[in-house]
Amino acid sequence: MSDHLVEEEMRVYHEIGIDIPYRWHAILQIFYEYDKILTISDLAELQGKTHPDVVYTINQMNKEGLVIEKSDKSDKRKRIVGPSEKAKSLITTLRPSWQAAQDATNQWVKESAPDLWLNFESLNHALETRSFFSRIKKERKRSDLKNVQLVRYNEVQDAQLVLQNSWSQFKNKYFDVVELDKYIHDMQFLITKNEAETYFALWMNQIVGSISILRRSFKYCEIILLWIEEPHRRRYIATKLLEKGISLGREMGASNLFVQSHPKLVAANALFQNLSFITTEKYPASTVEYQSMTMLLGFELN
């Protein structure tokens, strides 16, 4: 509808012999309404456009002699622009058409949708309260999480090989944690003894990640591995796995869940902190401290 309205409005200007790009009209109207010279940043903010977008428009108008430029005495880098005499003459010619377009819009809305502006105000207020960006991200997260299926270690064919592969990818990308090798290698045995649990994440029936939890005592459980295949990151798969890890800790009867990490694991640390893990220095007495991991993050399960 917006494209249609612009096309119809441009026909009016063509009838009076004015053939300039539509975006120029917005600049000319701002010059008329504010009646003063403005910076590029002012023009960008008033239109809700990017600085480069406005620079491009001003440069094009300048070529046609519609803009005058002055320098800012305090900052030579700033471009201050205003209408040239040619632009002022053009504004005088365009003003009746601008007003006619405004009057026609008001009459059309009054006839067809008298509450339209009120609805627009309501929509705009809602976006100021919670941005469209955050709304899209929420729906993307909801959609992505629906596509993720979690399955237990014993339900996956060649589960040990799959887990070993995830561990190898971690070590190749980051660093080795020699203390963890035995736990990863003995996962089947640890699960049988009810001392550990592993879940795999399936995306479109393909295993793309895993989480492994180890019981340290009746009170503590530890996340020893959380891994997502690189092509499948940023799809909230790790979020779902970590939420499952928290649930597993509770099912194991623990009151605290912790993870040993490293500052280099930026995305993982951000995820832990987003789910309310906090930095601590108190290692559980039953913990094996990994020399290559210098951070400890904890989460109370109660």
Beta strands, then each sheet from edge to edge (+ up, - down):
strand 1: 38-39
strand 2: 67-71
strand 3: 79-83
strand 4: 148-152
strand 5: 196-203
strand 6: 206-215
strand 7: 220-228
strand 8: 256-261
strand 9: 278-279
strand 10: 295-300
sheet 1: 1+ 3- 2+
sheet 2: 4+ 5- 6+ 7- 8- 10+ 9-
end
